[in-house]
Amino acid sequence: MKMNDPNTDSLSPKPATENILFMPGVLNETLSLLLESHNYFQEFGLQDQESMNSRDRSFYCCEMSRITMRLSCVMAWLTVRKAVYKGKVSHSEFIDKYRLDCRDLCIHQNIEAEAVLPSFMRELLDRSYELYRRVSRLDDDLANNPYNNTFVV
């Protein structure tokens, strides 16, 4: 190697693929939350709704959909980030086509609905919201600074 080789300069920005760390925590958290949500809605969904009036059942269904949407969007985003890491999707294609989706719907919190929902469902809403917000910040960081691409999930 030559001393003036730009690949040896520790101060020069590295291509995104050289700055990557695997962070399985986000993926594992998403999968765990998906499984918990699925199990909860399968086991308690109908039972929860039987004791609610029609307005509250409507809230329940909307918020169940919001949880599902948040987790689906995060899983899709994680899949694309893995494809970027493997070189199957370029960073520019990621920016143009594969940013985190459905932000307006997923960032919204319906305080009125949450007030009438069962406690475990409120917990799922809170956890899916926090996960979505974290991934949203990661997505923004990647879009605004491709050399800050220090993670793949």
N, C-alpha and C positions, 0 to 999 in steps of 0.2 A: 504494500500500500504506500502511496505517496503521502507526504506530510500535508500537501495542500489539497488533498482529495476532499471535496465537500461532504462526502459521506462520513468522514472522520471528524468533522467539526462539530463539537458538542453544542455549540451555540446556534447552529443553523436548524431551522424547523425540519422535522423529519416527516416523510410521507405518512399519511394516516395509518397505513397498515403496519408501520413500525412502532407506533405509540399505543398499541392496543393491549389491554388487560382483559382477561375474561372475568366477568363478574356474575357468577351463577346465582347470586342472591336474588337479583331481580326476577330472573326466570323462575327460580324455585318458589319465590313468594307469589308470583302470578299463578303458577300451576297449583300451588297449595290453596290459594284463594278461589280459583276456579272450582277445584274439587269440593272445598267447603261449601261454596255457594250452591253447587249442583246438589250435594247431599242434603243441605238444609231445605232447599226448595222442593226436592223430591219427597222428603220425609215430613216436612211441616207446612209446606205451602198451602195446601187445601185446608188443613186444620186451622191455620192462622186466619185465612180468609173467611171461614165459616162464621167466625164470631164478629165480623166487621160489617158495618153498613155499606151500601153500594158506593158511596163517595170514598170511604177508606179503602175498599177493595180496589177501586180505580187507582188510588194513590199507590197501593201495594204493587199492583201490576206495573205501573209506570216506573216505580223505583227498582223493581226486580229487573226490568228491562234496562234501566240505567246501569245497574251493576254489571249485567251481561255485556252491555255495550262497552263499558270501560275496560273490562277484562279482555274482550275480543280485540279491541283496538290495540291494547298493550301487547297481546300475543302476536298480532299481525306485525306490529312495529319491531318486536324482538326478532321475528323471523326474517324481516328485511335486513335488520342490522347484521344478523348472522350471514346473510347473502352478501352484504357489502364486505364483510370481513373476509369471506372466501373468494372475493373477486367476481362474483356472479352478477352483482349490481354495482354500478359505479356510484361514487359519492354524488355526482351531479344528477344522476338518475334518481337517487334517493331524495335529493332536494326537490326535484321537479315532480316526482310521482308518489313518493312513499313516506311523506311526513306523517306524524301521528294524526289520526283522523278524528272527526266528530267532537272537536274541542268544546263548542258551544253547549252541546248536549251533556258531555261528560263532566265539564267543570261546574255546571249548574248544580246547586244544592237546593232542594225544596224543603225548607224548614217546616212549613205547615204539614207536609206529608210525613216528614220524619217524626213529628210529634205524636202521630197515631200508630206508628209501626212498632212491631215487636222489637225488643231490645237487641236480639241477635241480628236481625235484619239491619237495624241502625248501625251495628258494629260492622257488618259487611259493607254498608254504604260508606262509612268513614274510612275503612281500610282500602276499599277500591278507589275512593277519591284521593287519598294520600298517595297511593301507588301511581295513579294516573297523573297526578300533579308532578311527582318526581320524574316520571318518564317524559312528561311534557317539557320540563326544564332541560333534561338531557337532549331531547329532540331539538330544542331551540339552540342549545350550545353547539350541537353538531352542525346545524344549518348556518349558524353565524360565524363559526370558526372551524373549518375542516381540520386544521392542525391541532385542535383541542380534542381530537378524536382518540381519547385515551381509554376507551372502554368499548367492549362489545359484550353483549349479554346472551 
